[in-house]
């Protein structure tokens, strides 16, 4: 069974998807980590500049996503980790510099196609999965068993993003957070390939006034669990 969770930045996709996966005893895959991995590796392995990130070479992207090198593991107690050539690169993926570089590679059609392929390989290996991102239910898994689209008002999402950045050691005012979220929303919505849309058949959940637990409870009710 495949369950997809789509939605804009800071709509709660990651936290909800992980809790939902744990509730169902499913695997959890945050597709954003795959994009972050490619972004981080292009810079660390190939010394890509800002300009090069906007037009990466196909062979470099394929190298970064090679399943013999890039391995994702998930444990409901320990969480998820990404290894590249047996080195755990997960801590590096949360850096603010990766936030900036991933925004450059994520709109690139070739990159999205390769990441989508990596997602499908993961789903083939793991049977039951909860997969979250911005095009999971619309492009990568259009025939998913259950599709959800999470959303919340901009002000709420900005506050969530702001708090998350504090945990990473980065301080932003609420005004700056709203600006950052607005820019990301615009990039996602206007992206030429796989723009952010509500997937056909998806259940739309506005969780602006809901806790993570309440949101997961709603999703579980749709799955009959």
WONOR-V985718 format. One record per residue. N is the residue number from 1. RES is the residue in one small letter. SS is DSSP state (A for helix, B for strand, O for the rest). OMEGA is omega as a letter, one per 30 degrees, with the letter a starting at -180 (999 if undefined). NEAR is the number of other C-alpha atoms within 8 Angstrom. Layout:
n=N res=RES ss=SS omega=OMEGA near=NEAR
n=N res=RES ss=SS omega=OMEGA near=NEAR
This chain:
n=1 res=x ss=O omega=l near=7
n=2 res=x ss=B omega=l near=12
n=3 res=x ss=B omega=l near=12
n=4 res=x ss=B omega=l near=15
n=5 res=x ss=B omega=l near=16
n=6 res=x ss=B omega=l near=17
n=7 res=x ss=B omega=a near=13
n=8 res=x ss=O omega=l near=11
n=9 res=x ss=O omega=l near=9
n=10 res=x ss=O omega=l near=9
n=11 res=x ss=O omega=l near=11
n=12 res=x ss=O omega=a near=10
n=13 res=x ss=A omega=a near=13
n=14 res=x ss=A omega=a near=8
n=15 res=x ss=A omega=a near=8
n=16 res=x ss=A omega=a near=12
n=17 res=x ss=A omega=a near=13
n=18 res=x ss=A omega=a near=10
n=19 res=x ss=A omega=l near=9
n=20 res=x ss=A omega=l near=12
n=21 res=x ss=A omega=l near=13
n=22 res=x ss=A omega=l near=10
n=23 res=x ss=A omega=a near=7
n=24 res=x ss=A omega=a near=7
n=25 res=x ss=O omega=l near=7
n=26 res=x ss=O omega=l near=10
n=27 res=x ss=B omega=l near=11
n=28 res=x ss=B omega=l near=11
n=29 res=x ss=B omega=l near=8
n=30 res=x ss=B omega=a near=10
n=31 res=x ss=A omega=l near=10
n=32 res=x ss=A omega=l near=8
n=33 res=x ss=A omega=l near=8
n=34 res=x ss=A omega=l near=10
n=35 res=x ss=A omega=l near=12
n=36 res=x ss=A omega=l near=12
n=37 res=x ss=A omega=l near=11
n=38 res=x ss=A omega=a near=11
n=39 res=x ss=A omega=a near=13
n=40 res=x ss=A omega=a near=12
n=41 res=x ss=A omega=l near=10
n=42 res=x ss=A omega=l near=14
n=43 res=x ss=A omega=a near=10
n=44 res=x ss=A omega=a near=8
n=45 res=x ss=A omega=a near=6
n=46 res=x ss=A omega=l near=8
n=47 res=x ss=O omega=l near=7
n=48 res=x ss=O omega=l near=10
n=49 res=x ss=O omega=l near=7
n=50 res=x ss=A omega=a near=8
n=51 res=x ss=A omega=a near=7
n=52 res=x ss=A omega=l near=8
n=53 res=x ss=A omega=a near=13
n=54 res=x ss=O omega=l near=9
n=55 res=x ss=O omega=a near=8
n=56 res=x ss=O omega=l near=9
n=57 res=x ss=O omega=a near=6
n=58 res=x ss=A omega=a near=8
n=59 res=x ss=A omega=l near=6
n=60 res=x ss=A omega=l near=10
n=61 res=x ss=A omega=l near=13
n=62 res=x ss=A omega=l near=9
n=63 res=x ss=A omega=a near=8
n=64 res=x ss=A omega=a near=12
n=65 res=x ss=O omega=l near=13
n=66 res=x ss=O omega=a near=8
n=67 res=x ss=O omega=l near=7
n=68 res=x ss=O omega=a near=6
n=69 res=x ss=O omega=a near=12
n=70 res=x ss=B omega=a near=12
n=71 res=x ss=B omega=l near=9
n=72 res=x ss=B omega=l near=8
n=73 res=x ss=B omega=l near=7
n=74 res=x ss=B omega=l near=10
n=75 res=x ss=B omega=a near=7
n=76 res=x ss=O omega=l near=7
n=77 res=x ss=O omega=a near=4
n=78 res=x ss=O omega=a near=6
n=79 res=x ss=B omega=a near=7
n=80 res=x ss=B omega=l near=8
n=81 res=x ss=B omega=l near=10
n=82 res=x ss=B omega=l near=11
n=83 res=x ss=B omega=l near=13
n=84 res=x ss=B omega=a near=10
n=85 res=x ss=O omega=l near=7
n=86 res=x ss=O omega=l near=6
n=87 res=x ss=B omega=l near=6
n=88 res=x ss=B omega=a near=9
n=89 res=x ss=O omega=a near=11
n=90 res=x ss=A omega=a near=9
n=91 res=x ss=A omega=a near=7
n=92 res=x ss=A omega=a near=7
n=93 res=x ss=A omega=a near=11
n=94 res=x ss=A omega=a near=9
n=95 res=x ss=O omega=a near=9
n=96 res=x ss=A omega=l near=8
n=97 res=x ss=A omega=l near=6
n=98 res=x ss=A omega=l near=12
n=99 res=x ss=A omega=a near=10
n=100 res=x ss=A omega=a near=8
n=101 res=x ss=A omega=a near=12
n=102 res=x ss=A omega=l near=11
n=103 res=x ss=A omega=l near=9
n=104 res=x ss=A omega=a near=11
n=105 res=x ss=A omega=a near=14
n=106 res=x ss=O omega=l near=9
n=107 res=x ss=O omega=a near=13
n=108 res=x ss=O omega=a near=11
n=109 res=x ss=A omega=a near=7
n=110 res=x ss=A omega=l near=7
n=111 res=x ss=A omega=a near=12
n=112 res=x ss=A omega=l near=10
n=113 res=x ss=A omega=a near=8
n=114 res=x ss=A omega=l near=11
n=115 res=x ss=A omega=l near=11
n=116 res=x ss=A omega=l near=9
n=117 res=x ss=A omega=l near=8
n=118 res=x ss=A omega=l near=10
n=119 res=x ss=A omega=a near=10
n=120 res=x ss=A omega=l near=10
n=121 res=x ss=A omega=l near=8
n=122 res=x ss=A omega=a near=8
n=123 res=x ss=A omega=l near=11
n=124 res=x ss=A omega=a near=7
n=125 res=x ss=A omega=a near=6
n=126 res=x ss=A omega=l near=8
n=127 res=x ss=O omega=a near=8
n=128 res=x ss=O omega=a near=9
n=129 res=x ss=B omega=l near=14
n=130 res=x ss=B omega=a near=16
n=131 res=x ss=B omega=a near=14
n=132 res=x ss=B omega=a near=15
n=133 res=x ss=B omega=a near=13
n=134 res=x ss=O omega=l near=11
n=135 res=x ss=O omega=a near=12
n=136 res=x ss=A omega=a near=14
n=137 res=x ss=A omega=a near=17
n=138 res=x ss=A omega=a near=12
n=139 res=x ss=A omega=a near=8
n=140 res=x ss=A omega=a near=10
n=141 res=x ss=O omega=a near=10
n=142 res=x ss=O omega=a near=10
n=143 res=x ss=O omega=l near=5
n=144 res=x ss=O omega=a near=11
n=145 res=x ss=O omega=l near=7
n=146 res=x ss=B omega=l near=9
n=147 res=x ss=B omega=l near=14
n=148 res=x ss=B omega=l near=14
n=149 res=x ss=B omega=l near=13
n=150 res=x ss=B omega=l near=15
n=151 res=x ss=B omega=l near=13
n=152 res=x ss=O omega=l near=10
n=153 res=x ss=O omega=a near=7
n=154 res=x ss=A omega=a near=9
n=155 res=x ss=A omega=l near=7
n=156 res=x ss=A omega=a near=9
n=157 res=x ss=A omega=l near=15
n=158 res=x ss=A omega=l near=13
n=159 res=x ss=A omega=l near=10
n=160 res=x ss=A omega=a near=9
n=161 res=x ss=A omega=a near=10
n=162 res=x ss=A omega=l near=13
n=163 res=x ss=A omega=l near=8
n=164 res=x ss=A omega=l near=8
n=165 res=x ss=A omega=l near=11
n=166 res=x ss=A omega=l near=10
n=167 res=x ss=A omega=l near=7
n=168 res=x ss=O omega=l near=9
n=169 res=x ss=O omega=a near=6
n=170 res=x ss=O omega=a near=8
n=171 res=x ss=O omega=l near=7
n=172 res=x ss=O omega=l near=10
n=173 res=x ss=O omega=l near=7
n=174 res=x ss=A omega=l near=9
n=175 res=x ss=A omega=l near=7
n=176 res=x ss=A omega=l near=8
n=177 res=x ss=A omega=l near=13
n=178 res=x ss=A omega=l near=12
n=179 res=x ss=A omega=l near=8
n=180 res=x ss=A omega=a near=8
n=181 res=x ss=A omega=a near=12
n=182 res=x ss=A omega=l near=9
n=183 res=x ss=A omega=l near=8
n=184 res=x ss=A omega=l near=10
n=185 res=x ss=A omega=a near=10
n=186 res=x ss=A omega=l near=8
n=187 res=x ss=A omega=a near=9
n=188 res=x ss=A omega=a near=12
n=189 res=x ss=A omega=a near=9
n=190 res=x ss=A omega=l near=8
n=191 res=x ss=O omega=a near=10
n=192 res=x ss=O omega=a near=6
n=193 res=x ss=O omega=l near=7
n=194 res=x ss=O omega=l near=8
n=195 res=x ss=O omega=l near=11
n=196 res=x ss=O omega=l near=12
n=197 res=x ss=O omega=l near=8
n=198 res=x ss=O omega=a near=10
n=199 res=x ss=O omega=l near=11
n=200 res=x ss=O omega=l near=7
n=201 res=x ss=O omega=a near=5
n=202 res=x ss=O omega=l near=11
n=203 res=x ss=B omega=a near=7
n=204 res=x ss=B omega=a near=9
n=205 res=x ss=B omega=l near=9
n=206 res=x ss=B omega=a near=8
n=207 res=x ss=O omega=a near=11
n=208 res=x ss=O omega=a near=9
n=209 res=x ss=O omega=a near=5
n=210 res=x ss=O omega=l near=7
n=211 res=x ss=O omega=l near=7
n=212 res=x ss=A omega=a near=9
n=213 res=x ss=A omega=l near=7
n=214 res=x ss=A omega=l near=8
n=215 res=x ss=A omega=l near=12
n=216 res=x ss=A omega=l near=11
n=217 res=x ss=A omega=l near=8
n=218 res=x ss=A omega=a near=8
n=219 res=x ss=A omega=l near=10
n=220 res=x ss=A omega=a near=10
n=221 res=x ss=A omega=l near=8
n=222 res=x ss=A omega=a near=7
n=223 res=x ss=A omega=l near=7
n=224 res=x ss=O omega=a near=5
n=225 res=x ss=O omega=999 near=6
